Amino acid sequence: MAHILIMPRQGNTVESCIICEWKVKEGDSVKEDTPVCSVETDKASFEIPAGAAGTVLKLLFESGDDVPVLEPIMVIGNPGEDWQAAIPQGSSNSNMPSKEGTAQREEIKKDTSIVPPLGASAPLREDFSGGISPRARNLAEKEAVPLNAVSGSGPGGRIIEQDIASYAANRPPLTNAAKDELRKRMEAGQKTNIGNEGSGLGGRITADELENVFSHHITAPQVSGIRHSGMSIQEVNNIADNFSDAPIKGIRKIIAEQMMKSSSTTATFTLNSSAPAVKLQELRQGFKNSPEEFGLNKITINDLVLFAVSRVLTHYHYMNVHKIGDTIRHWNNIHLGVAVSTGRGLMVPVIRNADKLSLLQISQRARELAGACRCGTISPDDLKGSTFTISNLGNAGIESFSPVINIPEAAILGVCSIVPKPVESCCGEYKMLPHIGFSLTIDHAVVDGAPAAEFLKTLCDAVRDIDMWIIRECM
């Protein structure tokens, strides 16, 4: 019996994944643990194993497709087995075209004379007098396809559903918002040009990018030559102006949206302070030199700060909150978000119930989560639910900064570098001692300055006496 591979749910909040690359093709033999494709969410990328041994009978989607979770993506079975019989009714692939229809679609893809033009602008319904099937009209409405730009392959030139599907398949992908915008413009009879690639996830064109791609650098007669050269209009324009564009997409786009939303919905200000770091450095050096079997030599200064924050927050519940509309939600447990810089952008994995974990457990969990972020194997569920976030730029030599609140939280702590500062001794003299800097950004709509300052002062005292706080845990 054929095996249906479905798009797995990569976390409770993920609704769809983009297939980045198929690692197998139809007719290949696979084992149960053979990676068949790599997929990407807005936060991480994953490889999906076959799940069963056999022959790849059918790939139901192409690379670059945005596939809903739990949707069939591949059929595995015995050679010659009917893969269509295995597809459950109701899935988006249950009515896939016949072999003849598939062949016709491939011919359309090969025929560059009917590839939809970059500047296709015919309205969806207006001025269209040709024949069209009801299913084709419904699909054209759904995909925002201009009817006058489609050549009908049905009897008497009638447009059928497959004609619409072929046009949409050869056109650059669009976000749902872009389709809505395109639909409105076509209904109004406006001309709308579509670029070759957008800045949305998977290169999708966004609603903001539906402006004319034919800038003053290029004229309409040049479009055909550009298409045959394999270069995009954007690339030709960029050569003329000696610059390059990089679309904001994927995690970078999510970060940008979150930062903008945070800045526009919170009333923030930042408090700066510092704490003596003598005990902090002594402990770190002691852990580093400890016997390996103790498991302490990987504890970092940042781990010690995480430990201190998790304990101090239990005494300042007004800092461990979410602002949800006009409601402030107080959390009983401390779920620490830890900002991690990766090659794909900033991620904030969560150490859950940090107030219940030992220093060693916090260190191990922070290391595991950071490693998973950098390898692209982090679960989306580990990237949500923080109640207080810590961002450390100390290794970069930053002495002070204004971290942006990770909404809906009410505060974020920036950890800065350790620098020497003068401290008065008991004899009236001054000596230089190392101090670690802290920058606390708060949402003034939730927390006032004085209570926030009290929390920061207690945290600095705890860092100064970090050895005492650790000893107290053992008593």
N, C-alpha and C positions, 0 to 999 in steps of 0.2 A: 504494500500500500504506500502511496506517495506521501512524503513528509512535507508539510507546509512550514516554511521558516517565516516567522512574523517579526516585525520590527519591535524589539523589546522596549519596555518602558524604562528609560534611564532616569529614574527618580520620579517621585509623585507629581512634580510640577511640570514635567516635560510632556508636551502634547505631540510633538513631531520631531523627526531627525532628518538631516540631509545626508544622502548617500554620497560620500566623498569619492569613493573608488570601489569598483568591483574587482576583487582579486581572483575571480574565477570567471569562466565563460560557459555558455550552454554546451553540454556534452562532456565537460570535465568530470572526472571522478573525485569525490571528496570523502574524507573521513569525518567522524563526529566532531572532532576538535579542529578541523581545518578552518582557518579564518577565510570567510568568503567575501567580506566587504568591510570597509571602514566607514563609520558614520560620525556626524558631528551635531552637537546641540549648540546652543548659544554660549555654553560654558566649557565644554570639554569634548574630546573625540574618543571613540571606542572602536574596537574590532568586534565583529559578530561572528561566532563560530557556526558551522553548518548545523550542528545539532543532531545529525543523522548521517550514516554512511550511504553512499549511492552515487547516482549520476545526476548532474545538474540538468533538469529537464527544461526549466524556464526561469529567466530573470524577469520579474514582473515590473521592475522600474529601471531607469537609467541613472548613470552617475549624474549628480546634481539635483536629482528629484528630492523634493521635500515630502517625506512620507509620514503620515500619522502613525503614532504608536499603536501596536497590536494589529497592524495591517499586514497581510501576506506580502512578502517581498521576493520569495524564491520558492520553487518547487523542486524537491529531490526525490528520485525514485529509481525504477529500473528502466533501462534503455527501451524506448518505444512505448512506454506507459503514457496513458492519456492524462496530461497534466491539468487540462481544463476541468476534468471531472473532480479534481481534488480541491479546486478553489471554492470556498464557501459562498453561497448566495448572499448578496448584500454587501460584499466587499467591493472596493472601488475597482477591482480587477475581475469581478465576476462576469462582466460583459465585454471582455477584451475582444478585439477584432479577430476574425478568422485568419488562417494562413494567407489567404488571397489578399485580405485587407492589409495585413502586415507587409506583404510584398509590395503592394501598391504604395503604401506609405514610404517604404524604403526608396522606391523609384522617385517619389516626389522629392525626398531629401536629396537625391543625387542630381536632380534636374535643377540647376541653378537659375534657370530662366523663370521659375515660378517660386523662388525663395521670396518670402514677403519682404518688400523694400523697407529700408530703415525709416523712410518717411511716410509709411502707409498712413493715410488719414481719412479714409472714407468713413462716413457715419455708420453707426450700427444698423439703423433702419431707414433713415431718410434717403430718398432718391434710389432705393433699391426696388427693381421691378422684376427680377428673375425669380425662378422657382427655388424653393428651399423646403426641406422636410421639417416637421415639427421638432424632432430631436436635434437637428442641426441648429435650428433657431434657438432652442433652449441652451445648447452648449455655447453658441455664439454670445448669448446674453451673459452666461456665467463667466466666460473667458474674456469678455470685452473684445471680440473679434469683429472688425468692420466687414460687412458682407460684400461690399463692392470690391474689396481687395482679394476675394476668394474666387478661384475658378472651380465651377461645379463639375464633378465627374459622374454625376448620376444621369439618368435618361434625359435627353434634351438639354443637357447642361445644368440640370438641377443640382443645387448644393446639398450634399448629404453630410451626415454627422462626421464622417471620416475626413472630409475636406476641411472642416473647421478644426478638427483635432490636429491635422497635419500642419495647418497654418500656425496654430498655437505652439506646436512642438518646435517649429523652425524659428519662431520669434524668441527674443531674449526673455527669460523668466521675469515675472512681475510679482510684487507683493500684492496681497489682497487690497490694501489701501490704494495701490497704484491702479489696479484693475477698476476699482470704484471710480477713481478720478478719470481714467481713460474712458470709461463708459459714459460719464457725464459729458465729457468733451465731445465725444462722437455723437451723442444724442443731440448736442447743440450745433453739430455740423462744424466744429472747430478742427483745425489741422493740428495733429499731434505727432511728433517725431519720437522714436524710441531708439535709445543708444544700444551699444553692443553689450555692455555690462554695467550693472548698477553697483551701489555700495551696500545693498542689503545682504542678508545672510545668503551665502551661496551665489553671490553675484546678481541677486535680484534687483530689478529697477524699482526704486521707491517712488511714491507720489511726487516728491519734491524734484525728481529727476526727469519728469516728463516734458521739460522745456526743450526747445529746439536744439538738437545736437549739431545742426549745421551752423556753426559759428561763422564769423566773417572771414575766417582763415580758409574756408573751403566752399566750393560751389557745387551745385547739384550735378553737373556733368562729371565731376570727379568721383562721385560715389561708386559708379560701376568699376572704375579702375582700382579704387581702394579695395573693394570687395574681392576682386580677383587677385590682388597682391597679398591677401591674407592679413593686411593691416587694418586696424580700426580707424575711424575718423578721429577719435581722440588721440591715437598714437601719431597720426600725420600732423595734427595741430601742434602736438607737444614737440615734435621735431623742429617745427618752424619757430617756436618760441623758446626752445632750449630749456624745457622744464619737464618734470614728470609728475603725474598725479597718482596717488594711492587711495583707493576707496576706503572709507571708514566702514568696516563691516565686522561681523563675528563678535568676539568678546570686546574688541575695541569700541564697537558701536554701542554695545550694552553698557560699558563703563561710561561712555560719554553721556548717554541718556540718563543713567542713574545719577551722575554728578550734577547734571543740569537740573534734574528734578529735585535733588537734595538742596541745591543752592536757592532754588526758587520757592521751596516750600518750608524752609526752616529759617528761624531768626537766630543766626549763629554769632558767637564771639569766642575768642580763644584766650585762655589763661596760660601763662608760662611760669614755670618754676623749676627748681632743681633739687636734687637730694645728694648728700654725701655718698660716694660710691666705694668707699674703702672696704667695707664688709662685703659688698657685692663682688668686688674684684678678688678679694681674698678667698671667698667661697668658691668662685669660679676656678681659681687656680688650684685650690684643694681638690675639687671634683676632678679636674683634668689630670691631676697626679695620682688619683686614687686607683687601687687595684681594679683591673678590668672586670673581674668577676662581680664587683659591686654594682656595675652598670651605671655608675654616676659620671663617668668621664666625658659623656656627651651633653651634659647639662650646660646650657649657655646662659649668658647674662639675660638674654631675652626671656628664657624660661623662668628665671628667678623673678623677673618683672611680672610675667603672666601669673605666677604663683601669688605674688603680693597683691596684684589687682583682684584676683579671684577671692582673696580673703577680705580685703578692705571693702569690696562691694557689698558683702553680706551685712555691713553696718550702715550702708547708705543705699537703701532700697530705691530712693528717688532717682538714682543714677542708672538703675538697672530696669529701664522701662522702654516701652514703645509708645509712640504717639500715633494713634489711629483715628483720623478725623478729629473730632472734638473729645476723644476719649484717651486717657492715659492708662495703659495696661501695665501693671506691676508684675514682674516675674519673680517667682519664689526661688528659682535656681539660676545660677550664673552660667550663661552660654557664651563663651568668649569667641568673638570673631578675630582671626589673625590674618592681617593683610600679607599676601605672598605675591611677589613679583615673578612672573613667568614670561616665557618667550611669546605667549599668546595674549598677554595682558595681565592686569591685576585680578587676583582671585582672593576671596575671603572665606576660607574654610572655617568650620566651627568646632571648637572644643566644647562638647556638651557636658553640662554638670561639672564644670571645672572646679567649683567650690567643694566638690566631693572627692576630687582626685588629689593624690599626693604630688609632691614636686616631681618625682621621677615619672609618674604617670602622665603629668602634664607635658613634660619634656618629650616623652616617647610619642604621645598623641600629636603634638605639634610637629614633630619631625615626620611622622607618617603622613599627615595631611599635606604638608608642604611638598613632600616627595611625590605624592599622587597628583598634586596640582601641576608640578613641573613636567611630569611624565604624561599628562593628559588622561589619567585614569581615575580622576576624582569623581565620586558619585555626586550628581546634582543635589541629592539630599544632604550632603555634607557641606553644601554651599549656601544653606539657608537656615534661618532660625536663630541667628546670633542676637544677644541682648545688649552687648557692649563690645566695641571693636578696638583693637590695638594695632597701630601702624608704626613700624620701627624703621627709621631712616638714619639711625646712629652710625651704622657701618659706612655710610656715605659721607660722614663728617658733618651732617646737618645739626646745627646747634639750636634751631628754633624753626617751627613751621606751623601752618594752620591746616590740620587734616580736615577733610570733608566728611561730614556725618554720614554714616551708612544707614540711610532711612530704612525702616521707621524708628530706629534707635534715637535716643536723645543726646548721646554723647559719644565721643571717640577720643582715645588717648594717643598722642604722638610721642614716641620714644626717640630721644635725640642722642647725640654723641656724648661721650664722657670727656670733659675738659677740666683742667685745673682751675680752681678758684681760691681767692684768699680767704682764710678763716682766722678769726681772732682767737688767740690762745689765752689761757688763764693768766698769763703774765703780761697781757696787754700787747703782745707781739702778734704778728700775722705769719701764717705759713700757708703754703699752697697745698690744697687737697683736691683729689679728683671728685667731680660732681657729674651726675647724669641728669640731662635735661628732660623735661616733660612739657608737652603742649597739649592742653585739654580743650577741645572744642565742644561747646554745649549748645543745645537749642534753647534759647532764652524763653521760648513759648512754653517750655516744660520745666526747666530748672533755672532758678535765679542765680546771680553771680556769687552771692555770699555762701549758699549751700554748696555750690560747685567748688569754690575756693577751699571750703572746709574739707571736702573729699580729697582734693589734690594735696592739701597739707598733710592729711593723715596718710595718704599714699607715700609721700616723700619721707615721712617719719618711719613708715614700715620698711621702705627700701633702705633707709639708713641703718635700721636695726633688723635687717632681714634674717640674720642668724637667730635672733630671739624668736621671731615668728616661726621659723622652721622648728626650733627646739620645742616651742609650745605645742606644735602639732603632735609631738611624740610623747607628751605627758598625759 
